[in-house]
Amino acid sequence: MSKRYRVMGHAEVLVTTVVEVDDDEELDEEGIIDRAHEMFTGIGAYCGNGGTDKLIGVDGEDDTISCPEYVEFDDCMLEDE
């Protein structure tokens, strides 16, 4: 008989969005970043890869998400039998 462990890890993801600034607007970097916070709808869970919690993405037409880092596994727990 064997035991099954769920091993968890974490990795930083890189998210981008596009902010449009009209020619007659004066926004500094902080203002542009504030606008991105207002416009961005967040990271969402989508159905796919065998469940509703295994696929993430972004909704905006100009939004992207990627994971340029290696996953660091740092915790585990025994799964129910």
Phi and psi restraints in degrees (range 20) as a CNS / XPLOR table:
assign (resid 1 and name C) (resid 2 and name N)
       (resid 2 and name CA) (resid 2 and name C) 1.0 -128.5 20.0 2
assign (resid 2 and name N) (resid 2 and name CA)
       (resid 2 and name C) (resid 3 and name N) 1.0 161.8 20.0 2
assign (resid 2 and name C) (resid 3 and name N)
       (resid 3 and name CA) (resid 3 and name C) 1.0 -108.5 20.0 2
assign (resid 3 and name N) (resid 3 and name CA)
       (resid 3 and name C) (resid 4 and name N) 1.0 149.1 20.0 2
assign (resid 3 and name C) (resid 4 and name N)
       (resid 4 and name CA) (resid 4 and name C) 1.0 -113.5 20.0 2
assign (resid 4 and name N) (resid 4 and name CA)
       (resid 4 and name C) (resid 5 and name N) 1.0 130.3 20.0 2
assign (resid 4 and name C) (resid 5 and name N)
       (resid 5 and name CA) (resid 5 and name C) 1.0 -115.9 20.0 2
assign (resid 5 and name N) (resid 5 and name CA)
       (resid 5 and name C) (resid 6 and name N) 1.0 134.9 20.0 2
assign (resid 5 and name C) (resid 6 and name N)
       (resid 6 and name CA) (resid 6 and name C) 1.0 -88.8 20.0 2
assign (resid 6 and name N) (resid 6 and name CA)
       (resid 6 and name C) (resid 7 and name N) 1.0 119.6 20.0 2
assign (resid 6 and name C) (resid 7 and name N)
       (resid 7 and name CA) (resid 7 and name C) 1.0 -106.3 20.0 2
assign (resid 7 and name N) (resid 7 and name CA)
       (resid 7 and name C) (resid 8 and name N) 1.0 125.6 20.0 2
assign (resid 7 and name C) (resid 8 and name N)
       (resid 8 and name CA) (resid 8 and name C) 1.0 -105.9 20.0 2
assign (resid 8 and name N) (resid 8 and name CA)
       (resid 8 and name C) (resid 9 and name N) 1.0 151.4 20.0 2
assign (resid 8 and name C) (resid 9 and name N)
       (resid 9 and name CA) (resid 9 and name C) 1.0 -149.2 20.0 2
assign (resid 9 and name N) (resid 9 and name CA)
       (resid 9 and name C) (resid 10 and name N) 1.0 -178.2 20.0 2
assign (resid 9 and name C) (resid 10 and name N)
       (resid 10 and name CA) (resid 10 and name C) 1.0 -144.0 20.0 2
assign (resid 10 and name N) (resid 10 and name CA)
       (resid 10 and name C) (resid 11 and name N) 1.0 154.7 20.0 2
assign (resid 10 and name C) (resid 11 and name N)
       (resid 11 and name CA) (resid 11 and name C) 1.0 -152.0 20.0 2
assign (resid 11 and name N) (resid 11 and name CA)
       (resid 11 and name C) (resid 12 and name N) 1.0 145.8 20.0 2
assign (resid 11 and name C) (resid 12 and name N)
       (resid 12 and name CA) (resid 12 and name C) 1.0 -80.0 20.0 2
assign (resid 12 and name N) (resid 12 and name CA)
       (resid 12 and name C) (resid 13 and name N) 1.0 137.1 20.0 2
assign (resid 12 and name C) (resid 13 and name N)
       (resid 13 and name CA) (resid 13 and name C) 1.0 -107.3 20.0 2
assign (resid 13 and name N) (resid 13 and name CA)
       (resid 13 and name C) (resid 14 and name N) 1.0 153.5 20.0 2
assign (resid 13 and name C) (resid 14 and name N)
       (resid 14 and name CA) (resid 14 and name C) 1.0 -106.2 20.0 2
assign (resid 14 and name N) (resid 14 and name CA)
       (resid 14 and name C) (resid 15 and name N) 1.0 122.9 20.0 2
assign (resid 14 and name C) (resid 15 and name N)
       (resid 15 and name CA) (resid 15 and name C) 1.0 -117.7 20.0 2
assign (resid 15 and name N) (resid 15 and name CA)
       (resid 15 and name C) (resid 16 and name N) 1.0 136.2 20.0 2
assign (resid 15 and name C) (resid 16 and name N)
       (resid 16 and name CA) (resid 16 and name C) 1.0 -125.9 20.0 2
assign (resid 16 and name N) (resid 16 and name CA)
       (resid 16 and name C) (resid 17 and name N) 1.0 155.7 20.0 2
assign (resid 16 and name C) (resid 17 and name N)
       (resid 17 and name CA) (resid 17 and name C) 1.0 -146.7 20.0 2
assign (resid 17 and name N) (resid 17 and name CA)
       (resid 17 and name C) (resid 18 and name N) 1.0 167.6 20.0 2
assign (resid 17 and name C) (resid 18 and name N)
       (resid 18 and name CA) (resid 18 and name C) 1.0 -114.8 20.0 2
assign (resid 18 and name N) (resid 18 and name CA)
       (resid 18 and name C) (resid 19 and name N) 1.0 130.6 20.0 2
assign (resid 18 and name C) (resid 19 and name N)
       (resid 19 and name CA) (resid 19 and name C) 1.0 -113.6 20.0 2
assign (resid 19 and name N) (resid 19 and name CA)
       (resid 19 and name C) (resid 20 and name N) 1.0 126.3 20.0 2
assign (resid 19 and name C) (resid 20 and name N)
       (resid 20 and name CA) (resid 20 and name C) 1.0 -96.1 20.0 2
assign (resid 20 and name N) (resid 20 and name CA)
       (resid 20 and name C) (resid 21 and name N) 1.0 134.4 20.0 2
assign (resid 20 and name C) (resid 21 and name N)
       (resid 21 and name CA) (resid 21 and name C) 1.0 -123.6 20.0 2
assign (resid 21 and name N) (resid 21 and name CA)
       (resid 21 and name C) (resid 22 and name N) 1.0 119.7 20.0 2
assign (resid 21 and name C) (resid 22 and name N)
       (resid 22 and name CA) (resid 22 and name C) 1.0 -62.6 20.0 2
assign (resid 22 and name N) (resid 22 and name CA)
       (resid 22 and name C) (resid 23 and name N) 1.0 151.8 20.0 2
assign (resid 22 and name C) (resid 23 and name N)
       (resid 23 and name CA) (resid 23 and name C) 1.0 -58.2 20.0 2
assign (resid 23 and name N) (resid 23 and name CA)
       (resid 23 and name C) (resid 24 and name N) 1.0 -31.1 20.0 2
assign (resid 23 and name C) (resid 24 and name N)
       (resid 24 and name CA) (resid 24 and name C) 1.0 -89.7 20.0 2
assign (resid 24 and name N) (resid 24 and name CA)
       (resid 24 and name C) (resid 25 and name N) 1.0 3.7 20.0 2
assign (resid 24 and name C) (resid 25 and name N)
       (resid 25 and name CA) (resid 25 and name C) 1.0 -94.5 20.0 2
assign (resid 25 and name N) (resid 25 and name CA)
       (resid 25 and name C) (resid 26 and name N) 1.0 144.6 20.0 2
assign (resid 25 and name C) (resid 26 and name N)
       (resid 26 and name CA) (resid 26 and name C) 1.0 -115.0 20.0 2
assign (resid 26 and name N) (resid 26 and name CA)
       (resid 26 and name C) (resid 27 and name N) 1.0 102.9 20.0 2
assign (resid 26 and name C) (resid 27 and name N)
       (resid 27 and name CA) (resid 27 and name C) 1.0 -122.3 20.0 2
assign (resid 27 and name N) (resid 27 and name CA)
       (resid 27 and name C) (resid 28 and name N) 1.0 131.0 20.0 2
assign (resid 27 and name C) (resid 28 and name N)
       (resid 28 and name CA) (resid 28 and name C) 1.0 -86.7 20.0 2
assign (resid 28 and name N) (resid 28 and name CA)
       (resid 28 and name C) (resid 29 and name N) 1.0 -178.7 20.0 2
assign (resid 28 and name C) (resid 29 and name N)
       (resid 29 and name CA) (resid 29 and name C) 1.0 -58.0 20.0 2
assign (resid 29 and name N) (resid 29 and name CA)
       (resid 29 and name C) (resid 30 and name N) 1.0 -41.2 20.0 2
assign (resid 29 and name C) (resid 30 and name N)
       (resid 30 and name CA) (resid 30 and name C) 1.0 -62.6 20.0 2
assign (resid 30 and name N) (resid 30 and name CA)
       (resid 30 and name C) (resid 31 and name N) 1.0 -40.9 20.0 2
assign (resid 30 and name C) (resid 31 and name N)
       (resid 31 and name CA) (resid 31 and name C) 1.0 -65.2 20.0 2
assign (resid 31 and name N) (resid 31 and name CA)
       (resid 31 and name C) (resid 32 and name N) 1.0 -39.2 20.0 2
assign (resid 31 and name C) (resid 32 and name N)
       (resid 32 and name CA) (resid 32 and name C) 1.0 -65.5 20.0 2
assign (resid 32 and name N) (resid 32 and name CA)
       (resid 32 and name C) (resid 33 and name N) 1.0 -43.7 20.0 2
assign (resid 32 and name C) (resid 33 and name N)
       (resid 33 and name CA) (resid 33 and name C) 1.0 -65.3 20.0 2
assign (resid 33 and name N) (resid 33 and name CA)
       (resid 33 and name C) (resid 34 and name N) 1.0 -39.8 20.0 2
assign (resid 33 and name C) (resid 34 and name N)
       (resid 34 and name CA) (resid 34 and name C) 1.0 -59.9 20.0 2
assign (resid 34 and name N) (resid 34 and name CA)
       (resid 34 and name C) (resid 35 and name N) 1.0 -42.0 20.0 2
assign (resid 34 and name C) (resid 35 and name N)
       (resid 35 and name CA) (resid 35 and name C) 1.0 -64.7 20.0 2
assign (resid 35 and name N) (resid 35 and name CA)
       (resid 35 and name C) (resid 36 and name N) 1.0 -38.1 20.0 2
assign (resid 35 and name C) (resid 36 and name N)
       (resid 36 and name CA) (resid 36 and name C) 1.0 -61.5 20.0 2
assign (resid 36 and name N) (resid 36 and name CA)
       (resid 36 and name C) (resid 37 and name N) 1.0 -42.0 20.0 2
assign (resid 36 and name C) (resid 37 and name N)
       (resid 37 and name CA) (resid 37 and name C) 1.0 -60.8 20.0 2
assign (resid 37 and name N) (resid 37 and name CA)
       (resid 37 and name C) (resid 38 and name N) 1.0 -39.8 20.0 2
assign (resid 37 and name C) (resid 38 and name N)
       (resid 38 and name CA) (resid 38 and name C) 1.0 -68.3 20.0 2
assign (resid 38 and name N) (resid 38 and name CA)
       (resid 38 and name C) (resid 39 and name N) 1.0 -37.8 20.0 2
assign (resid 38 and name C) (resid 39 and name N)
       (resid 39 and name CA) (resid 39 and name C) 1.0 -85.0 20.0 2
assign (resid 39 and name N) (resid 39 and name CA)
       (resid 39 and name C) (resid 40 and name N) 1.0 -32.2 20.0 2
assign (resid 39 and name C) (resid 40 and name N)
       (resid 40 and name CA) (resid 40 and name C) 1.0 -70.8 20.0 2
assign (resid 40 and name N) (resid 40 and name CA)
       (resid 40 and name C) (resid 41 and name N) 1.0 130.1 20.0 2
assign (resid 40 and name C) (resid 41 and name N)
       (resid 41 and name CA) (resid 41 and name C) 1.0 -91.1 20.0 2
assign (resid 41 and name N) (resid 41 and name CA)
       (resid 41 and name C) (resid 42 and name N) 1.0 -3.8 20.0 2
assign (resid 41 and name C) (resid 42 and name N)
       (resid 42 and name CA) (resid 42 and name C) 1.0 101.4 20.0 2
assign (resid 42 and name N) (resid 42 and name CA)
       (resid 42 and name C) (resid 43 and name N) 1.0 177.1 20.0 2
assign (resid 42 and name C) (resid 43 and name N)
       (resid 43 and name CA) (resid 43 and name C) 1.0 -95.2 20.0 2
assign (resid 43 and name N) (resid 43 and name CA)
       (resid 43 and name C) (resid 44 and name N) 1.0 133.7 20.0 2
assign (resid 43 and name C) (resid 44 and name N)
       (resid 44 and name CA) (resid 44 and name C) 1.0 -123.7 20.0 2
assign (resid 44 and name N) (resid 44 and name CA)
       (resid 44 and name C) (resid 45 and name N) 1.0 156.0 20.0 2
assign (resid 44 and name C) (resid 45 and name N)
       (resid 45 and name CA) (resid 45 and name C) 1.0 -89.3 20.0 2
assign (resid 45 and name N) (resid 45 and name CA)
       (resid 45 and name C) (resid 46 and name N) 1.0 136.6 20.0 2
assign (resid 45 and name C) (resid 46 and name N)
       (resid 46 and name CA) (resid 46 and name C) 1.0 -125.0 20.0 2
assign (resid 46 and name N) (resid 46 and name CA)
       (resid 46 and name C) (resid 47 and name N) 1.0 156.8 20.0 2
assign (resid 46 and name C) (resid 47 and name N)
       (resid 47 and name CA) (resid 47 and name C) 1.0 -76.8 20.0 2
assign (resid 47 and name N) (resid 47 and name CA)
       (resid 47 and name C) (resid 48 and name N) 1.0 130.1 20.0 2
assign (resid 47 and name C) (resid 48 and name N)
       (resid 48 and name CA) (resid 48 and name C) 1.0 162.1 20.0 2
assign (resid 48 and name N) (resid 48 and name CA)
       (resid 48 and name C) (resid 49 and name N) 1.0 166.3 20.0 2
assign (resid 48 and name C) (resid 49 and name N)
       (resid 49 and name CA) (resid 49 and name C) 1.0 56.1 20.0 2
assign (resid 49 and name N) (resid 49 and name CA)
       (resid 49 and name C) (resid 50 and name N) 1.0 33.3 20.0 2
assign (resid 49 and name C) (resid 50 and name N)
       (resid 50 and name CA) (resid 50 and name C) 1.0 89.4 20.0 2
assign (resid 50 and name N) (resid 50 and name CA)
       (resid 50 and name C) (resid 51 and name N) 1.0 15.5 20.0 2
assign (resid 50 and name C) (resid 51 and name N)
       (resid 51 and name CA) (resid 51 and name C) 1.0 178.9 20.0 2
assign (resid 51 and name N) (resid 51 and name CA)
       (resid 51 and name C) (resid 52 and name N) 1.0 -177.5 20.0 2
assign (resid 51 and name C) (resid 52 and name N)
       (resid 52 and name CA) (resid 52 and name C) 1.0 -99.4 20.0 2
assign (resid 52 and name N) (resid 52 and name CA)
       (resid 52 and name C) (resid 53 and name N) 1.0 0.7 20.0 2
assign (resid 52 and name C) (resid 53 and name N)
       (resid 53 and name CA) (resid 53 and name C) 1.0 -122.3 20.0 2
assign (resid 53 and name N) (resid 53 and name CA)
       (resid 53 and name C) (resid 54 and name N) 1.0 18.1 20.0 2
assign (resid 53 and name C) (resid 54 and name N)
       (resid 54 and name CA) (resid 54 and name C) 1.0 -115.5 20.0 2
assign (resid 54 and name N) (resid 54 and name CA)
       (resid 54 and name C) (resid 55 and name N) 1.0 1.5 20.0 2
assign (resid 54 and name C) (resid 55 and name N)
       (resid 55 and name CA) (resid 55 and name C) 1.0 -137.2 20.0 2
assign (resid 55 and name N) (resid 55 and name CA)
       (resid 55 and name C) (resid 56 and name N) 1.0 125.1 20.0 2
assign (resid 55 and name C) (resid 56 and name N)
       (resid 56 and name CA) (resid 56 and name C) 1.0 -117.4 20.0 2
assign (resid 56 and name N) (resid 56 and name CA)
       (resid 56 and name C) (resid 57 and name N) 1.0 156.6 20.0 2
assign (resid 56 and name C) (resid 57 and name N)
       (resid 57 and name CA) (resid 57 and name C) 1.0 -165.8 20.0 2
assign (resid 57 and name N) (resid 57 and name CA)
       (resid 57 and name C) (resid 58 and name N) 1.0 -175.4 20.0 2
assign (resid 57 and name C) (resid 58 and name N)
       (resid 58 and name CA) (resid 58 and name C) 1.0 -125.4 20.0 2
assign (resid 58 and name N) (resid 58 and name CA)
       (resid 58 and name C) (resid 59 and name N) 1.0 154.5 20.0 2
assign (resid 58 and name C) (resid 59 and name N)
       (resid 59 and name CA) (resid 59 and name C) 1.0 -93.9 20.0 2
assign (resid 59 and name N) (resid 59 and name CA)
       (resid 59 and name C) (resid 60 and name N) 1.0 -33.6 20.0 2
assign (resid 59 and name C) (resid 60 and name N)
       (resid 60 and name CA) (resid 60 and name C) 1.0 -65.7 20.0 2
assign (resid 60 and name N) (resid 60 and name CA)
       (resid 60 and name C) (resid 61 and name N) 1.0 144.8 20.0 2
assign (resid 60 and name C) (resid 61 and name N)
       (resid 61 and name CA) (resid 61 and name C) 1.0 -58.6 20.0 2
assign (resid 61 and name N) (resid 61 and name CA)
       (resid 61 and name C) (resid 62 and name N) 1.0 -33.8 20.0 2
assign (resid 61 and name C) (resid 62 and name N)
       (resid 62 and name CA) (resid 62 and name C) 1.0 -103.6 20.0 2
assign (resid 62 and name N) (resid 62 and name CA)
       (resid 62 and name C) (resid 63 and name N) 1.0 10.5 20.0 2
assign (resid 62 and name C) (resid 63 and name N)
       (resid 63 and name CA) (resid 63 and name C) 1.0 -91.8 20.0 2
assign (resid 63 and name N) (resid 63 and name CA)
       (resid 63 and name C) (resid 64 and name N) 1.0 144.8 20.0 2
assign (resid 63 and name C) (resid 64 and name N)
       (resid 64 and name CA) (resid 64 and name C) 1.0 -134.7 20.0 2
assign (resid 64 and name N) (resid 64 and name CA)
       (resid 64 and name C) (resid 65 and name N) 1.0 158.8 20.0 2
assign (resid 64 and name C) (resid 65 and name N)
       (resid 65 and name CA) (resid 65 and name C) 1.0 -143.1 20.0 2
assign (resid 65 and name N) (resid 65 and name CA)
       (resid 65 and name C) (resid 66 and name N) 1.0 137.1 20.0 2
assign (resid 65 and name C) (resid 66 and name N)
       (resid 66 and name CA) (resid 66 and name C) 1.0 -149.8 20.0 2
assign (resid 66 and name N) (resid 66 and name CA)
       (resid 66 and name C) (resid 67 and name N) 1.0 164.4 20.0 2
assign (resid 66 and name C) (resid 67 and name N)
       (resid 67 and name CA) (resid 67 and name C) 1.0 -127.7 20.0 2
assign (resid 67 and name N) (resid 67 and name CA)
       (resid 67 and name C) (resid 68 and name N) 1.0 91.7 20.0 2
assign (resid 67 and name C) (resid 68 and name N)
       (resid 68 and name CA) (resid 68 and name C) 1.0 -83.2 20.0 2
assign (resid 68 and name N) (resid 68 and name CA)
       (resid 68 and name C) (resid 69 and name N) 1.0 4.9 20.0 2
assign (resid 68 and name C) (resid 69 and name N)
       (resid 69 and name CA) (resid 69 and name C) 1.0 -110.0 20.0 2
assign (resid 69 and name N) (resid 69 and name CA)
       (resid 69 and name C) (resid 70 and name N) 1.0 160.3 20.0 2
assign (resid 69 and name C) (resid 70 and name N)
       (resid 70 and name CA) (resid 70 and name C) 1.0 -79.8 20.0 2
assign (resid 70 and name N) (resid 70 and name CA)
       (resid 70 and name C) (resid 71 and name N) 1.0 141.0 20.0 2
assign (resid 70 and name C) (resid 71 and name N)
       (resid 71 and name CA) (resid 71 and name C) 1.0 -73.9 20.0 2
assign (resid 71 and name N) (resid 71 and name CA)
       (resid 71 and name C) (resid 72 and name N) 1.0 132.8 20.0 2
assign (resid 71 and name C) (resid 72 and name N)
       (resid 72 and name CA) (resid 72 and name C) 1.0 -104.6 20.0 2
assign (resid 72 and name N) (resid 72 and name CA)
       (resid 72 and name C) (resid 73 and name N) 1.0 110.8 20.0 2
assign (resid 72 and name C) (resid 73 and name N)
       (resid 73 and name CA) (resid 73 and name C) 1.0 -78.9 20.0 2
assign (resid 73 and name N) (resid 73 and name CA)
       (resid 73 and name C) (resid 74 and name N) 1.0 131.2 20.0 2
assign (resid 73 and name C) (resid 74 and name N)
       (resid 74 and name CA) (resid 74 and name C) 1.0 -143.8 20.0 2
assign (resid 74 and name N) (resid 74 and name CA)
       (resid 74 and name C) (resid 75 and name N) 1.0 7.7 20.0 2
assign (resid 74 and name C) (resid 75 and name N)
       (resid 75 and name CA) (resid 75 and name C) 1.0 -159.1 20.0 2
assign (resid 75 and name N) (resid 75 and name CA)
       (resid 75 and name C) (resid 76 and name N) 1.0 156.4 20.0 2
assign (resid 75 and name C) (resid 76 and name N)
       (resid 76 and name CA) (resid 76 and name C) 1.0 -153.1 20.0 2
assign (resid 76 and name N) (resid 76 and name CA)
       (resid 76 and name C) (resid 77 and name N) 1.0 159.2 20.0 2
assign (resid 76 and name C) (resid 77 and name N)
       (resid 77 and name CA) (resid 77 and name C) 1.0 -148.3 20.0 2
assign (resid 77 and name N) (resid 77 and name CA)
       (resid 77 and name C) (resid 78 and name N) 1.0 148.8 20.0 2
assign (resid 77 and name C) (resid 78 and name N)
       (resid 78 and name CA) (resid 78 and name C) 1.0 -71.3 20.0 2
assign (resid 78 and name N) (resid 78 and name CA)
       (resid 78 and name C) (resid 79 and name N) 1.0 130.5 20.0 2
assign (resid 78 and name C) (resid 79 and name N)
       (resid 79 and name CA) (resid 79 and name C) 1.0 -80.0 20.0 2
assign (resid 79 and name N) (resid 79 and name CA)
       (resid 79 and name C) (resid 80 and name N) 1.0 152.3 20.0 2
assign (resid 79 and name C) (resid 80 and name N)
       (resid 80 and name CA) (resid 80 and name C) 1.0 -63.8 20.0 2
assign (resid 80 and name N) (resid 80 and name CA)
       (resid 80 and name C) (resid 81 and name N) 1.0 144.7 20.0 2
